[in-house]
């Protein structure tokens, strides 16, 4: 639907109707006008609901970007990854304030405020868990070994339950190199390869040397 064309058509019909309103009569046209009025009422309600939701999403997104979590954890790499994942666009700005402005503008342009807010909430939560320290790190190292011990089908099921942020955290803690351009599919393959290697090395180390 081209809403710009619809707007122009409604304006054109409205102008013609206003011009001839006092001269128009007839049962057929009256029934048609009644049906159109009902449809316009429904459309107007849907439009108001959409605009209210969009405005709410914009406010929430901008609140997130000004939050204490953003001040502590937000990075250009995070924004670049989010923009590419959400709208498939490349972030050009190289300093954080400009990157935030560009991020907001492009997210608004594509109407993906709610999706962007979800991404940032997850990213901030992941950053906080990584920052939380030793126990979390040890847990992720043990989880990494466990993933390497799974059969292919079991591994696929386990990975399917994880968010991209969780996979990035597992990879980071266990020394797997990746960039903000690394896709979830590629990262999953890297985790599979190195987790299997780590699990094999541990199993081999446990075999008595005299066997």
Buried (B, 14 or more C-beta within 10 A) or exposed (E): EEEEEEEEEEEEEEEEEEEEEEEEEEEEEEEEEEEEEEEEEEEEEEEEEEEEEBEEBBEBBBEBBEBEBBEEBBBBEBBBBBBBBBBEBEBEBEEEEEBBEBBBEBBBEBBBBBBBBBBBBBBBBBBEBBEEEEEBBEEBBEBBBEBBBBEEEEBEEEBEEBBBBBBBBBBBBBEBEBEBEBEBEEBBEBBBEBBBEBBEEEEEEEEEEEE
